[in-house]
Amino acid sequence: MVDDKNGIMLTEEQQRRRRSRSVALAVCLGILVVLFYLVTMVKGPGVLNRPL
């Protein structure tokens, strides 16, 4: 694969590793979002009704 921006050639192995890293990051981000949501629900929706 040629990156048009700076002309870098990636081998099939590098492309596969890049894809797997992207999937791993997406999964971690999704887990973090779910974790924050669950913590908010456990603390109760009243945590959102606080004075500023």
Rosetta constraint file for C-alpha pairs under 8 A:
AtomPair CA 1 CA 8 HARMONIC 7.81 0.50
AtomPair CA 1 CA 9 HARMONIC 5.38 0.50
AtomPair CA 1 CA 10 HARMONIC 5.21 0.50
AtomPair CA 1 CA 11 HARMONIC 6.96 0.50
AtomPair CA 2 CA 7 HARMONIC 5.68 0.50
AtomPair CA 2 CA 8 HARMONIC 5.50 0.50
AtomPair CA 2 CA 9 HARMONIC 4.70 0.50
AtomPair CA 2 CA 10 HARMONIC 6.70 0.50
AtomPair CA 3 CA 7 HARMONIC 4.98 0.50
AtomPair CA 3 CA 8 HARMONIC 5.20 0.50
AtomPair CA 3 CA 9 HARMONIC 6.65 0.50
AtomPair CA 4 CA 8 HARMONIC 7.70 0.50
AtomPair CA 10 CA 14 HARMONIC 5.79 0.50
AtomPair CA 10 CA 15 HARMONIC 6.30 0.50
AtomPair CA 11 CA 15 HARMONIC 6.28 0.50
AtomPair CA 12 CA 16 HARMONIC 6.13 0.50
AtomPair CA 13 CA 17 HARMONIC 6.19 0.50
AtomPair CA 14 CA 18 HARMONIC 6.05 0.50
AtomPair CA 15 CA 19 HARMONIC 6.18 0.50
AtomPair CA 16 CA 20 HARMONIC 6.22 0.50
AtomPair CA 17 CA 21 HARMONIC 6.12 0.50
AtomPair CA 18 CA 22 HARMONIC 6.19 0.50
AtomPair CA 19 CA 23 HARMONIC 6.24 0.50
AtomPair CA 20 CA 24 HARMONIC 6.10 0.50
AtomPair CA 21 CA 25 HARMONIC 6.13 0.50
AtomPair CA 22 CA 26 HARMONIC 6.17 0.50
AtomPair CA 23 CA 27 HARMONIC 6.15 0.50
AtomPair CA 24 CA 28 HARMONIC 6.19 0.50
AtomPair CA 25 CA 29 HARMONIC 6.10 0.50
AtomPair CA 26 CA 30 HARMONIC 6.13 0.50
AtomPair CA 27 CA 31 HARMONIC 6.17 0.50
AtomPair CA 28 CA 32 HARMONIC 6.18 0.50
AtomPair CA 29 CA 33 HARMONIC 6.26 0.50
AtomPair CA 30 CA 34 HARMONIC 6.27 0.50
AtomPair CA 31 CA 35 HARMONIC 6.03 0.50
AtomPair CA 32 CA 36 HARMONIC 6.20 0.50
AtomPair CA 33 CA 37 HARMONIC 6.21 0.50
AtomPair CA 34 CA 38 HARMONIC 6.10 0.50
AtomPair CA 35 CA 39 HARMONIC 6.14 0.50
AtomPair CA 36 CA 40 HARMONIC 6.16 0.50
AtomPair CA 37 CA 41 HARMONIC 6.29 0.50
AtomPair CA 38 CA 42 HARMONIC 6.09 0.50
AtomPair CA 39 CA 43 HARMONIC 6.17 0.50
AtomPair CA 40 CA 44 HARMONIC 6.19 0.50
AtomPair CA 40 CA 45 HARMONIC 6.93 0.50
AtomPair CA 40 CA 47 HARMONIC 7.47 0.50
AtomPair CA 41 CA 45 HARMONIC 6.11 0.50
AtomPair CA 43 CA 47 HARMONIC 6.62 0.50
AtomPair CA 45 CA 49 HARMONIC 7.66 0.50
AtomPair CA 46 CA 50 HARMONIC 7.48 0.50
